[in-house]
Amino acid sequence: MKQSFYAADSVAGYDRMVAAVEHLMDKGEDRLSPEEAALLETMAIFIQAFDDRHHPLPSVPPHEMLAYLMETSGRTAKDLLPVLGTRGRISEILSGKRSISKEQAKKLASVFKVAVDLFI
């Protein structure tokens, strides 16, 4: 039985799909036809699913994720006062002594433009 060119569960199919995505991206997103844009989006979903299944990222505690996002974005504890409240509370969260509430997680996700799940 012949395997599909874009077999989602084979490494060879994955590699071909990544190459096809790179080819479309090299063309420039503003130069893609509607069909090519849809294909690019679909292939990106398949690639992400393959990566999630075969190369899952390790789970990171919410306070470590927050510290990482603060560092990479150049934000300080002072910048998070409107979201988390007092400096003491921010310090407790960053040290792992206090958990992040669901409401705080939603606000942090909005500030950092990431999924809420990273903070829960």
Buried (B, 14 or more C-beta within 10 A) or exposed (E): EEEEEBBBEBEEBBEBBBEBBEEBEEEEEEEBEEEBBEBBEEBBEBBEEBEEEEEEEEEEEBBEBBBEBBEEEEBEBEBBEEBBEEEEBBEBBBEEEBBBEEEBBBBBBEBBEEEBEBBB
